[in-house]
């Protein structure tokens, strides 16, 4: 996640520098900024979706591991009690 934050920060800084040195009309520059912003939001939304899916998968694996551990403990307790 840190790499993504660094990427976004770098992209924003690069965009700011590009705007300052852009040899084009303001309306053209605003159009480019709008297009890049929209693309950036789409990329961020996709990354967010991927991270959410990975988190859910990790949670499901953790729940399964906990359930398995619980079953092992219950069997061991029953074996000791018997």
Secondary structure, 3 states (H helix, E strand, C coil): CHHHHHHHHHHHHHHHHHHHCCCCCHHHHHHHHHHHHHHHHHHHHHHHHHHHHHHHHHHHHHHHHHHHHHHHHHHHHHHHHC
